[in-house]
Amino acid sequence: MDISSGLSELRELLLRRLPDDVMMDAGLTGVRIGRRSQANRPEACLYTPVIALLAGGRKHSAVGAEEYDYGPGDCLLVGMDMPALFYVSEASADDPYLGVSLRLDPAVLSELADKGGMTVPSREETRAVALIHADNALVDAFIRLVRLLDCPHDAPYLLPLIVREIHYRALLSPAGPWLAGLCREGTSGRQVAEAAAWIREHFRLRLNVEVLARQVGMGVSTLHHHFRAMTAMSPLQYQKRLRLMEARRLMVLEACDAASAGFSVGYESVSQFSREYRRLFGLPPGRDAEEGRRKRAGRRQMS
């Protein structure tokens, strides 16, 4: 199968499923699909471990200090939870942005990497995100994944097989050794991923980096070095980003006021919260939340 013909088929499948602009869970565990017919302003999000394939349009993601611009046939691989900014950079009614993603399972990656005898690079200084160009086999696996949306009776039997195949294809890609390093016990990549997962689960609490380092089996300076190498942030900066994103969600989706949102996510000072919020999102909390609610209401009216 030629990759261009495969992407054409994938676009048709997604267009049939997505007559309107939406980013949604597809109804299959771990699978999301999306369509947008116009470019948009940067939005904050939390990337979870995922492999995302673009079938149309272009997208730009800023993760830590790294920026990725990608289009049809490109795959963004995220190996651990990462706060990010993204926007669709090219899309139109005739040529919309179209994408499909699958949540990665570290246990499946680890099992397949062990069975394949995959070696981990001696230098583990890679980022938590990689960009690859899909080959024919990976595109074909995603096509069969999306086809399952029309075959719900087949999904319980075929979905696990296709999911494992996509994990396998990801490990065969140029990013494969890096993925193996993130999921295999005893690697610094795995230890950093565990530290990031703990921070995400407990981001409202005061962070003691010494305790966190002991918990994942690292020294404090070693954790700082590898955490910053992978995420371009310190553990404290990572926690701060999670707090601010959750505060924004509370204000936009739950109409929480700025002070309450700040206290809810762990800030003890309203002025510090406002200052750091504006530094990240470009507007004071109240004004940004008001704009976010207005945009959300406008999208609901259009749908």
C-alpha positions, 0 to 999 in steps of 0.5 A, a space after each residue: 500500500 502506498 502511504 499517500 493512498 493509505 492517508 487518502 483512505 484514512 481521511 475518507 474514514 475520518 470525514 465520514 465519522 466527523 461531518 463537523 468540527 470536533 475533538 472526541 473519544 471515538 468509542 474505542 478504549 484509548 482512541 480519539 479522533 478529531 477534525 477542525 476546518 480552520 486554524 486556531 489560537 494556541 491552547 493549553 493541554 496535557 499530553 498523556 502517553 500517546 501516538 497521534 497520526 495526522 491525516 490532514 491539515 497541519 498542527 504545531 505543538 510546543 512541549 517544554 522547550 521543543 516545538 514540533 510542526 507536523 502534517 499528513 503522515 507525521 506521528 507525534 509520540 509522547 512517552 509520558 504526561 507532558 503539559 503542552 501548547 498546541 494549535 492547528 496551523 493549517 486547515 480549511 473547509 475543503 482540506 480540514 485538519 484530521 487526526 487519530 490518536 491511540 493512548 500508549 500502554 507502557 506495560 505493552 511497550 515494555 513486554 514487546 520491547 523485552 520480547 524483541 530484545 530491544 536495547 536502550 540507548 546508552 545516552 538517555 538525554 532524549 525529550 519526552 516527545 518524538 516526531 516520526 513519519 509513519 510508514 505504510 504498515 503503521 498507516 495501515 494499522 491506523 486504518 484498520 483501527 478506525 474501520 472498527 468504528 463501523 464494526 462494533 461487534 468485531 471490536 472486542 476481538 480485534 481491537 486488542 490485536 490492532 492496539 498491540 500492532 500499533 505499539 509494535 510498529 512504534 517500537 520499530 520506528 526510529 523512536 523505538 529505542 527511546 520508547 523502550 527506555 521510557 517503559 523499561 524498569 531501571 532506566 532513567 527514562 522510566 524513573 523520570 516518567 514515574 516521578 512525573 506521574 506522581 507529581 500529576 497525581 499529587 500536584 496540589 500538594 507541596 512538592 518535596 523533591 528529596 522525597 520524590 527522588 528517593 521514591 523513584 530511586 534517584 539522587 536529587 541532582 540526578 533527578 533534576 538533571 534527567 527530568 530537565 533533559 526530558 521535559 525542559 522543566 524542573 520538577 517544580 516547574 512541571 508541577 506549576 504548569 499542571 496547577 495553572 492548567 487545572 486552575 484554568 479548567 476550573 474557571 472556564 468549565 466550572 465558573 470558579 473565580 480566580 482566587 478560589 481556583 488558585 487556592 484549589 490547586 495549591 497556591 497560597 497567594 492570590 498575587 503569585 497565582 495571578 502573576 504566574 498565570 499571566 506569564 503562562 497564558 498571556 492574560 490575567 486569570 479572570 479575563 482569560 477565563 471570561 474569554 475562554 467561556 465566551 469561546 466555548 459558548 460560541 462553539 456550542 451555538 455553532 454545533 
